[in-house]
Amino acid sequence: MAEENKTRQFKIPKDFIGNFFGALNDTDLAYELVEVNEDDELVVEVEYDSSERDDVMNLIELLDEYYEEVEDKE
């Protein structure tokens, strides 16, 4: 049985778009821009399989670190 791909949505603040897409570009992950939401965040859906899970986890950590830095500045 073939393994089904999973998807993960990311909400990327506009001042973090360059960093996020820089990291995303270093992977072979397929992604799609879903929308720009009311908070001016890009909503991006990333598709991945089990072999690409680490790449997705790295993106999650990158975004978490960004939010931690923003909180620290406030």
Chimera marker file (.cmm) of the C-alpha trace (Angstrom):
<marker_set name="trace">
<marker id="1" x="0.000" y="0.000" z="0.000" r="1" g="1" b="0" radius="0.5"/>
<marker id="2" x="1.392" y="3.382" z="-0.996" r="1" g="1" b="0" radius="0.5"/>
<marker id="3" x="1.955" y="5.852" z="1.771" r="1" g="1" b="0" radius="0.5"/>
<marker id="4" x="-0.254" y="8.911" z="1.608" r="1" g="1" b="0" radius="0.5"/>
<marker id="5" x="1.331" y="12.341" z="1.679" r="1" g="1" b="0" radius="0.5"/>
<marker id="6" x="0.504" y="14.641" z="4.548" r="1" g="1" b="0" radius="0.5"/>
<marker id="7" x="0.018" y="18.384" z="4.491" r="1" g="1" b="0" radius="0.5"/>
<marker id="8" x="0.835" y="21.062" z="7.028" r="1" g="1" b="0" radius="0.5"/>
<marker id="9" x="-0.290" y="24.665" z="6.938" r="1" g="1" b="0" radius="0.5"/>
<marker id="10" x="2.028" y="27.442" z="8.008" r="1" g="1" b="0" radius="0.5"/>
<marker id="11" x="1.004" y="31.021" z="8.786" r="1" g="1" b="0" radius="0.5"/>
<marker id="12" x="4.007" y="33.169" z="7.972" r="1" g="1" b="0" radius="0.5"/>
<marker id="13" x="4.192" y="36.775" z="9.187" r="1" g="1" b="0" radius="0.5"/>
<marker id="14" x="5.164" y="39.169" z="6.407" r="1" g="1" b="0" radius="0.5"/>
<marker id="15" x="8.455" y="40.155" z="8.044" r="1" g="1" b="0" radius="0.5"/>
<marker id="16" x="9.500" y="36.482" z="8.137" r="1" g="1" b="0" radius="0.5"/>
<marker id="17" x="8.579" y="35.516" z="4.568" r="1" g="1" b="0" radius="0.5"/>
<marker id="18" x="12.151" y="35.772" z="3.244" r="1" g="1" b="0" radius="0.5"/>
<marker id="19" x="13.588" y="33.561" z="5.981" r="1" g="1" b="0" radius="0.5"/>
<marker id="20" x="10.819" y="30.984" z="5.683" r="1" g="1" b="0" radius="0.5"/>
<marker id="21" x="11.003" y="30.683" z="1.908" r="1" g="1" b="0" radius="0.5"/>
<marker id="22" x="14.791" y="30.629" z="2.052" r="1" g="1" b="0" radius="0.5"/>
<marker id="23" x="14.583" y="27.558" z="4.290" r="1" g="1" b="0" radius="0.5"/>
<marker id="24" x="11.751" y="26.060" z="2.249" r="1" g="1" b="0" radius="0.5"/>
<marker id="25" x="13.792" y="26.532" z="-0.922" r="1" g="1" b="0" radius="0.5"/>
<marker id="26" x="16.581" y="24.391" z="0.567" r="1" g="1" b="0" radius="0.5"/>
<marker id="27" x="14.183" y="21.419" z="0.643" r="1" g="1" b="0" radius="0.5"/>
<marker id="28" x="12.409" y="19.444" z="-2.059" r="1" g="1" b="0" radius="0.5"/>
<marker id="29" x="9.039" y="19.998" z="-0.404" r="1" g="1" b="0" radius="0.5"/>
<marker id="30" x="6.020" y="20.786" z="-2.552" r="1" g="1" b="0" radius="0.5"/>
<marker id="31" x="4.073" y="23.806" z="-1.358" r="1" g="1" b="0" radius="0.5"/>
<marker id="32" x="1.193" y="26.009" z="-2.338" r="1" g="1" b="0" radius="0.5"/>
<marker id="33" x="0.222" y="29.530" z="-1.326" r="1" g="1" b="0" radius="0.5"/>
<marker id="34" x="-3.282" y="29.196" z="0.063" r="1" g="1" b="0" radius="0.5"/>
<marker id="35" x="-4.137" y="32.769" z="1.026" r="1" g="1" b="0" radius="0.5"/>
<marker id="36" x="-3.073" y="35.974" z="2.651" r="1" g="1" b="0" radius="0.5"/>
<marker id="37" x="-5.154" y="36.170" z="5.817" r="1" g="1" b="0" radius="0.5"/>
<marker id="38" x="-6.580" y="39.191" z="7.646" r="1" g="1" b="0" radius="0.5"/>
<marker id="39" x="-3.380" y="39.493" z="9.722" r="1" g="1" b="0" radius="0.5"/>
<marker id="40" x="-1.313" y="39.895" z="6.517" r="1" g="1" b="0" radius="0.5"/>
<marker id="41" x="0.211" y="36.464" z="7.079" r="1" g="1" b="0" radius="0.5"/>
<marker id="42" x="0.878" y="34.160" z="4.156" r="1" g="1" b="0" radius="0.5"/>
<marker id="43" x="-0.855" y="30.832" z="4.588" r="1" g="1" b="0" radius="0.5"/>
<marker id="44" x="1.246" y="28.171" z="2.894" r="1" g="1" b="0" radius="0.5"/>
<marker id="45" x="0.366" y="24.501" z="2.636" r="1" g="1" b="0" radius="0.5"/>
<marker id="46" x="3.334" y="22.133" z="2.507" r="1" g="1" b="0" radius="0.5"/>
<marker id="47" x="2.944" y="18.572" z="1.278" r="1" g="1" b="0" radius="0.5"/>
<marker id="48" x="5.326" y="15.906" z="2.507" r="1" g="1" b="0" radius="0.5"/>
<marker id="49" x="5.842" y="12.200" z="2.993" r="1" g="1" b="0" radius="0.5"/>
<marker id="50" x="7.529" y="10.371" z="5.859" r="1" g="1" b="0" radius="0.5"/>
<marker id="51" x="11.003" y="10.778" z="4.334" r="1" g="1" b="0" radius="0.5"/>
<marker id="52" x="10.542" y="14.569" z="4.318" r="1" g="1" b="0" radius="0.5"/>
<marker id="53" x="9.217" y="14.817" z="7.885" r="1" g="1" b="0" radius="0.5"/>
<marker id="54" x="12.506" y="16.225" z="9.218" r="1" g="1" b="0" radius="0.5"/>
<marker id="55" x="12.357" y="19.080" z="6.690" r="1" g="1" b="0" radius="0.5"/>
<marker id="56" x="8.865" y="19.985" z="7.911" r="1" g="1" b="0" radius="0.5"/>
<marker id="57" x="9.967" y="19.785" z="11.563" r="1" g="1" b="0" radius="0.5"/>
<marker id="58" x="12.843" y="22.175" z="10.762" r="1" g="1" b="0" radius="0.5"/>
<marker id="59" x="10.362" y="24.676" z="9.293" r="1" g="1" b="0" radius="0.5"/>
<marker id="60" x="8.165" y="24.374" z="12.391" r="1" g="1" b="0" radius="0.5"/>
<marker id="61" x="11.174" y="25.007" z="14.643" r="1" g="1" b="0" radius="0.5"/>
<marker id="62" x="12.269" y="27.975" z="12.529" r="1" g="1" b="0" radius="0.5"/>
<marker id="63" x="8.832" y="29.572" z="12.866" r="1" g="1" b="0" radius="0.5"/>
<marker id="64" x="8.717" y="28.799" z="16.614" r="1" g="1" b="0" radius="0.5"/>
<marker id="65" x="12.085" y="30.510" z="17.073" r="1" g="1" b="0" radius="0.5"/>
<marker id="66" x="10.810" y="33.545" z="15.181" r="1" g="1" b="0" radius="0.5"/>
<marker id="67" x="7.769" y="33.831" z="17.489" r="1" g="1" b="0" radius="0.5"/>
<marker id="68" x="9.973" y="33.415" z="20.584" r="1" g="1" b="0" radius="0.5"/>
<marker id="69" x="12.207" y="36.270" z="19.416" r="1" g="1" b="0" radius="0.5"/>
<marker id="70" x="9.183" y="38.485" z="18.781" r="1" g="1" b="0" radius="0.5"/>
<marker id="71" x="7.839" y="37.734" z="22.274" r="1" g="1" b="0" radius="0.5"/>
<marker id="72" x="11.223" y="38.501" z="23.830" r="1" g="1" b="0" radius="0.5"/>
<marker id="73" x="11.271" y="41.939" z="22.151" r="1" g="1" b="0" radius="0.5"/>
<marker id="74" x="7.827" y="42.874" z="23.490" r="1" g="1" b="0" radius="0.5"/>
<link id1="1" id2="2" r="1" g="1" b="0" radius="0.2"/>
<link id1="2" id2="3" r="1" g="1" b="0" radius="0.2"/>
<link id1="3" id2="4" r="1" g="1" b="0" radius="0.2"/>
<link id1="4" id2="5" r="1" g="1" b="0" radius="0.2"/>
<link id1="5" id2="6" r="1" g="1" b="0" radius="0.2"/>
<link id1="6" id2="7" r="1" g="1" b="0" radius="0.2"/>
<link id1="7" id2="8" r="1" g="1" b="0" radius="0.2"/>
<link id1="8" id2="9" r="1" g="1" b="0" radius="0.2"/>
<link id1="9" id2="10" r="1" g="1" b="0" radius="0.2"/>
<link id1="10" id2="11" r="1" g="1" b="0" radius="0.2"/>
<link id1="11" id2="12" r="1" g="1" b="0" radius="0.2"/>
<link id1="12" id2="13" r="1" g="1" b="0" radius="0.2"/>
<link id1="13" id2="14" r="1" g="1" b="0" radius="0.2"/>
<link id1="14" id2="15" r="1" g="1" b="0" radius="0.2"/>
<link id1="15" id2="16" r="1" g="1" b="0" radius="0.2"/>
<link id1="16" id2="17" r="1" g="1" b="0" radius="0.2"/>
<link id1="17" id2="18" r="1" g="1" b="0" radius="0.2"/>
<link id1="18" id2="19" r="1" g="1" b="0" radius="0.2"/>
<link id1="19" id2="20" r="1" g="1" b="0" radius="0.2"/>
<link id1="20" id2="21" r="1" g="1" b="0" radius="0.2"/>
<link id1="21" id2="22" r="1" g="1" b="0" radius="0.2"/>
<link id1="22" id2="23" r="1" g="1" b="0" radius="0.2"/>
<link id1="23" id2="24" r="1" g="1" b="0" radius="0.2"/>
<link id1="24" id2="25" r="1" g="1" b="0" radius="0.2"/>
<link id1="25" id2="26" r="1" g="1" b="0" radius="0.2"/>
<link id1="26" id2="27" r="1" g="1" b="0" radius="0.2"/>
<link id1="27" id2="28" r="1" g="1" b="0" radius="0.2"/>
<link id1="28" id2="29" r="1" g="1" b="0" radius="0.2"/>
<link id1="29" id2="30" r="1" g="1" b="0" radius="0.2"/>
<link id1="30" id2="31" r="1" g="1" b="0" radius="0.2"/>
<link id1="31" id2="32" r="1" g="1" b="0" radius="0.2"/>
<link id1="32" id2="33" r="1" g="1" b="0" radius="0.2"/>
<link id1="33" id2="34" r="1" g="1" b="0" radius="0.2"/>
<link id1="34" id2="35" r="1" g="1" b="0" radius="0.2"/>
<link id1="35" id2="36" r="1" g="1" b="0" radius="0.2"/>
<link id1="36" id2="37" r="1" g="1" b="0" radius="0.2"/>
<link id1="37" id2="38" r="1" g="1" b="0" radius="0.2"/>
<link id1="38" id2="39" r="1" g="1" b="0" radius="0.2"/>
<link id1="39" id2="40" r="1" g="1" b="0" radius="0.2"/>
<link id1="40" id2="41" r="1" g="1" b="0" radius="0.2"/>
<link id1="41" id2="42" r="1" g="1" b="0" radius="0.2"/>
<link id1="42" id2="43" r="1" g="1" b="0" radius="0.2"/>
<link id1="43" id2="44" r="1" g="1" b="0" radius="0.2"/>
<link id1="44" id2="45" r="1" g="1" b="0" radius="0.2"/>
<link id1="45" id2="46" r="1" g="1" b="0" radius="0.2"/>
<link id1="46" id2="47" r="1" g="1" b="0" radius="0.2"/>
<link id1="47" id2="48" r="1" g="1" b="0" radius="0.2"/>
<link id1="48" id2="49" r="1" g="1" b="0" radius="0.2"/>
<link id1="49" id2="50" r="1" g="1" b="0" radius="0.2"/>
<link id1="50" id2="51" r="1" g="1" b="0" radius="0.2"/>
<link id1="51" id2="52" r="1" g="1" b="0" radius="0.2"/>
<link id1="52" id2="53" r="1" g="1" b="0" radius="0.2"/>
<link id1="53" id2="54" r="1" g="1" b="0" radius="0.2"/>
<link id1="54" id2="55" r="1" g="1" b="0" radius="0.2"/>
<link id1="55" id2="56" r="1" g="1" b="0" radius="0.2"/>
<link id1="56" id2="57" r="1" g="1" b="0" radius="0.2"/>
<link id1="57" id2="58" r="1" g="1" b="0" radius="0.2"/>
<link id1="58" id2="59" r="1" g="1" b="0" radius="0.2"/>
<link id1="59" id2="60" r="1" g="1" b="0" radius="0.2"/>
<link id1="60" id2="61" r="1" g="1" b="0" radius="0.2"/>
<link id1="61" id2="62" r="1" g="1" b="0" radius="0.2"/>
<link id1="62" id2="63" r="1" g="1" b="0" radius="0.2"/>
<link id1="63" id2="64" r="1" g="1" b="0" radius="0.2"/>
<link id1="64" id2="65" r="1" g="1" b="0" radius="0.2"/>
<link id1="65" id2="66" r="1" g="1" b="0" radius="0.2"/>
<link id1="66" id2="67" r="1" g="1" b="0" radius="0.2"/>
<link id1="67" id2="68" r="1" g="1" b="0" radius="0.2"/>
<link id1="68" id2="69" r="1" g="1" b="0" radius="0.2"/>
<link id1="69" id2="70" r="1" g="1" b="0" radius="0.2"/>
<link id1="70" id2="71" r="1" g="1" b="0" radius="0.2"/>
<link id1="71" id2="72" r="1" g="1" b="0" radius="0.2"/>
<link id1="72" id2="73" r="1" g="1" b="0" radius="0.2"/>
<link id1="73" id2="74" r="1" g="1" b="0" radius="0.2"/>
</marker_set>
